Structure formats: C-alpha cells, structure tokens
Amino acid sequence: MSRLDGKYALITGGSQGLGLQLALVFARQGTAGIAIVARHREQLQAARELIQAAAPQTQVLAIAADVSQPQKIERVVATTLDAFQGRLDILVNNASTIGLSPMPFLLDYPLAEFHRVLNTNLIAPFLLIKKFLPAIVDRGGSIINVTSDAGVTGYPGWGAYGISKFGLEGLSQTWAAELEGSNVRVNWVDPGNMNTAMHRAAEPDEDPSQWADPQDVTEIFIYLASDESQAVNGQRFQAQPEEVDDVEAAEAAIA
C-alpha cells in the first residue's frame, strides 16, 4: 500500500521545480487526484503529461492561473472541487515569486512589485486555505506551506520576498493554532537551498550545482501529507537537516 493511497491534493507552483517534483512523488505514492496550478499554460501542460505518464492511475488536473489575483483563486477552488467531487485532502502552498532580480533594497522597492510579491507569497496561501477549508475539514487533511530561511532572518536585499515569508510563518502558526483539535493540521517546511529557476534568479552569481535537486527534498512533504503525521500540527520543518548543522557549526565557530 502506498502512503497517499486515495488522497486528493492541490499543489500551487506545480509546473516546475519543487512543485513539479512533489506532484510526481505524490502521484507515485498513490494519490487518486492531483491538481497543479501555475501561470504558464504550455509549461503546465507539459508537467501534466509528465505526471500522468509517471502515474496513469492518478487523475491529473492542470489549472492555469495567477494566484496573485484573488479572482483567479475563486476559479482554482471551484475547478478543483468540481473535478474531485468536493474533496481535498492535501493543500501545498508552494507558489512563490522572488520579485525583481536583481533584488533591490527596500528603499528602492517599487510599491506595485511589493504588492505583487505579497499577493503571491502570502495573500494567496491565506485565501486558498480559507476557501478550501470546508472541504478539508470534512474528511480531515494536511495543509503544508513552503517557507524559507529568509522568513526567519532578515537578509539585506531580500526585500519583499523575505517579508512575505515572515508573514507566511506567522500565518501558518495562526492557522495551526486556530485549527487545533480539528481534523486539519497545518505545518510549514523550509526546503533549503535548491537548484530552481527562482533561486538562480535570486542569486545569479552563485554556483547552483552546490544546491540540492528538488527531488531530493520531498520526503518530509510525503510524511506531512500522509496519515503518518495525523498528530503533527503547528510545526516548522527543515527538508535539509544538514543545513541546520552547517548554520549551528558556523555560529559556534563565531562564538
């Protein structure tokens, strides 16, 4: 028996990077249905075909939508619940934008771009949880928000992205506290440094070969999506524990 047998999941930012890898591993773990959401239709369709080939038994729904626009979220929710007979067991808020690249200091950050980053990285998860919650509560389920170390430490130049992740961590904690004792659990995962298009845009001068492949950080997400984590709520996880060890070693050396 696979770990996600019969479950229905939705993953935002599901056409590439971590989102695509999560969709692939969830499908291989037996999900009955997976909805992937992303902005670019062609890339989304290619991802859908890849997932369907990897797991023919899974119903794969590809929804082209920009989650920074609240009206598009209404369509995402309606389309998903219609296709999955009103059911959703797993919601992964993975979609993020880094904003401008190279990233300017806050003093120079354009207001419209600041709004766009927060709408994508913070407001969209809030709305998706709120809109999907009745369906998830009905049978119980897991909400997983994708965060970052930039949501714990304010790095110069990481501007709106870092601030949005600080907000996402607080949003996750508050939802988890308010849903304590319900059938819904909320946890959040820092996947660490990954070789993705967004990370390459954020740090174009760094060597991406030193970063993890997204497919190597999926295990914690499978655990949190599965019934194995039914008693786990309100927790922050590191997908790459060695990064924690590296930070602690560096702090000890400085001390």
VOGU-3710 file (C-alpha; in Angstrom, 3 decimals, decimal comma):
1> msrldgkyal> 0,000/0,000/0,000  1,344/3,444/-0,950  1,469/6,255/1,572  -1,040/8,558/-0,129  -3,490/5,999/-1,480  -6,810/7,524/-2,481  -5,999/11,093/-1,439  -6,642/14,260/-3,437  -4,037/17,031/-3,494  -3,528/20,503/-4,875
11> itggsqglgl> -0,063/21,999/-5,364  0,495/25,600/-6,403  3,576/26,390/-8,443  3,248/22,838/-9,718  4,698/23,131/-13,216  8,406/23,221/-12,327  10,963/22,960/-9,543  9,827/21,692/-6,158  6,132/21,837/-7,040  6,553/19,527/-10,013
21> qlalvfarqg> 8,684/17,069/-8,018  6,067/16,993/-5,254  3,330/16,306/-7,789  5,371/13,444/-9,253  6,147/11,794/-5,915  2,594/12,290/-4,609  1,239/10,617/-7,746  3,690/7,736/-7,389  2,551/7,353/-3,773  -0,969/6,545/-4,906
31> tagiaivarh> -2,960/9,778/-4,920  -6,339/9,489/-6,597  -6,122/13,032/-7,933  -3,628/15,883/-8,150  -4,332/19,453/-9,217  -1,331/21,542/-10,238  -1,634/25,303/-10,545  0,760/27,621/-12,392  0,701/30,682/-14,609  2,156/29,400/-17,882
41> reqlqaarel> -0,192/27,132/-19,809  2,364/25,353/-22,021  4,696/24,561/-19,130  1,717/23,418/-17,084  0,507/21,079/-19,809  3,989/19,553/-20,154  4,051/18,961/-16,404  0,624/17,350/-16,530  1,739/14,915/-19,230  4,867/14,047/-17,247
51> iqaaapqtqv> 2,866/13,320/-14,082  0,250/11,314/-15,960  2,933/9,182/-17,593  4,552/8,528/-14,206  1,241/7,563/-12,550  -1,503/6,610/-15,032  -3,879/5,762/-12,165  -3,900/9,376/-10,900  -6,356/11,984/-12,156  -4,187/14,980/-13,043
61> laiaadvsqp> -5,808/18,398/-13,239  -3,813/21,318/-14,701  -5,164/24,784/-13,855  -3,585/27,827/-15,468  -3,982/30,682/-13,006  -2,031/33,537/-11,460  -2,650/33,106/-7,729  -1,602/36,704/-7,058  -5,093/37,636/-8,344  -7,863/36,788/-5,841
71> qkiervvatt> -10,481/36,303/-8,553  -8,333/33,578/-10,120  -8,219/31,764/-6,779  -12,003/31,504/-6,824  -11,729/29,665/-10,160  -8,944/27,399/-8,864  -11,092/26,330/-5,914  -14,256/25,817/-7,938  -12,481/23,864/-10,690  -10,662/21,611/-8,226
81> ldafqgrldi> -13,656/20,775/-6,066  -15,815/20,131/-9,115  -13,241/17,688/-10,538  -12,600/15,966/-7,198  -16,276/15,657/-6,153  -15,931/18,274/-3,428  -12,935/16,626/-1,777  -9,417/17,827/-0,987  -7,061/16,086/1,455  -3,746/17,878/0,841
91> lvnnastigl> -3,043/21,538/0,070  0,554/22,555/-0,646  1,106/26,318/-0,893  4,340/26,224/-2,878  3,937/29,033/-5,441  6,314/31,933/-4,809  7,881/34,810/-6,668  11,224/36,331/-5,814  10,144/39,699/-7,206  12,646/41,868/-9,022
101> spmpflldyp> 16,001/40,362/-9,989  18,488/41,577/-9,030  16,613/42,295/-5,813  16,689/45,943/-4,739  16,954/47,237/-1,186  13,652/48,164/0,445  14,381/51,867/-0,036  14,237/51,342/-3,792  11,459/48,732/-3,907  8,576/49,730/-6,234
111> laefhrvlnt> 5,245/49,596/-4,451  3,438/47,729/-7,233  6,070/44,989/-7,224  5,992/44,816/-3,414  2,228/44,225/-3,605  2,653/41,540/-6,278  5,157/39,573/-4,204  2,997/39,679/-1,081  -0,123/38,789/-3,064  1,587/35,683/-4,460
121> nliapfllik> 3,554/34,517/-1,429  1,261/35,475/1,455  -2,252/36,543/0,427  -2,720/33,599/-1,949  -1,957/30,961/0,735  -4,344/32,753/3,120  -7,149/32,727/0,554  -6,533/29,170/-0,625  -6,642/27,838/2,924  -9,766/29,853/3,693
131> kflpaivdrg> -11,587/28,747/0,531  -10,577/25,069/0,677  -11,007/24,675/4,434  -14,625/23,438/4,402  -13,653/20,615/2,031  -10,554/19,670/4,030  -12,355/19,777/7,387  -14,993/17,403/6,091  -12,629/14,407/5,949  -9,527/15,746/7,662
141> gsiinvtsda> -6,336/16,643/5,887  -2,994/18,363/5,684  -2,007/21,901/4,753  1,695/22,416/4,007  3,152/25,878/3,450  6,572/26,278/1,835  8,719/28,795/3,676  12,383/29,857/3,662  15,217/30,823/5,968  14,535/34,330/4,623
151> gvtgypgwga> 11,331/34,144/6,669  13,338/33,772/9,883  16,268/36,123/9,290  16,031/39,478/7,516  18,701/39,437/4,820  19,634/42,722/3,113  18,377/42,747/-0,451  15,810/40,010/0,032  13,134/42,652/0,475  9,551/41,742/-0,313
161> ygiskfgleg> 10,303/38,025/-0,645  11,754/37,756/2,861  8,963/39,833/4,346  6,353/37,670/2,624  7,923/34,548/4,146  7,994/36,141/7,616  4,276/36,698/7,089  3,736/33,149/5,867  5,371/31,743/9,003  3,030/33,817/11,169
171> lsqtwaaele> 0,054/32,895/9,021  0,936/29,213/9,386  1,282/29,465/13,160  -2,056/31,254/13,481  -3,967/28,832/11,244  -2,420/25,903/13,138  -3,462/27,370/16,496  -6,996/28,139/15,330  -7,440/24,671/13,818  -6,019/22,790/16,808
181> gsnvrvnwvd> -8,385/19,973/17,690  -9,994/19,909/14,256  -9,407/17,353/11,534  -6,992/19,721/9,794  -3,289/20,113/10,502  -1,075/22,967/9,308  2,697/22,692/9,091  5,380/24,502/7,135  8,615/23,386/5,505  11,833/25,198/4,655
191> pgnmntamhr> 13,213/23,197/1,712  16,634/24,886/1,930  18,835/25,873/-0,984  17,578/24,221/-4,163  18,600/24,408/-7,790  15,454/26,073/-9,124  14,792/28,867/-11,595  13,687/31,175/-8,777  16,810/30,566/-6,698  19,063/31,055/-9,717
201> aaepdedpsq> 17,340/34,387/-10,374  17,735/35,393/-6,725  21,467/34,591/-6,578  22,760/34,689/-10,162  26,416/34,863/-9,074  26,281/31,663/-7,017  27,024/28,130/-8,224  23,692/26,261/-8,466  25,455/22,905/-8,624  26,055/23,338/-4,889
211> wadpqdvtei> 22,324/23,382/-4,198  20,029/20,393/-3,726  17,958/18,945/-6,523  14,264/19,481/-5,632  13,603/15,752/-5,988  15,933/15,111/-3,046  13,902/17,151/-0,515  10,458/15,613/-0,971  10,417/13,022/1,846  9,249/15,421/4,587
221> fiylasdesq> 6,379/16,536/2,345  5,243/12,937/1,785  5,289/12,388/5,552  3,264/15,524/6,267  0,771/14,719/3,505  0,266/11,150/4,720  -1,716/9,791/7,666  1,608/9,184/9,428  1,544/12,846/10,519  -2,062/12,964/11,749
231> avngqrfqaq> -0,956/14,113/15,212  1,510/16,729/13,905  0,269/20,321/13,817  1,896/23,741/14,036  5,444/22,588/13,346  8,263/24,018/11,224  10,434/21,510/9,381  13,772/21,644/7,572  13,862/19,485/4,452  17,670/19,503/4,539
241> peevddveaa> 18,777/18,897/8,152  22,448/19,234/7,161  21,828/22,930/6,512  20,822/23,345/10,152  24,020/21,597/11,194  26,076/23,918/8,964  24,478/27,018/10,484  24,982/25,768/14,039  28,612/24,946/13,299  29,206/28,389/11,855
251> eaaia> 27,595/30,099/14,853  29,688/28,010/17,228  32,840/28,968/15,351  31,980/32,668/15,587  31,237/32,370/19,309
//
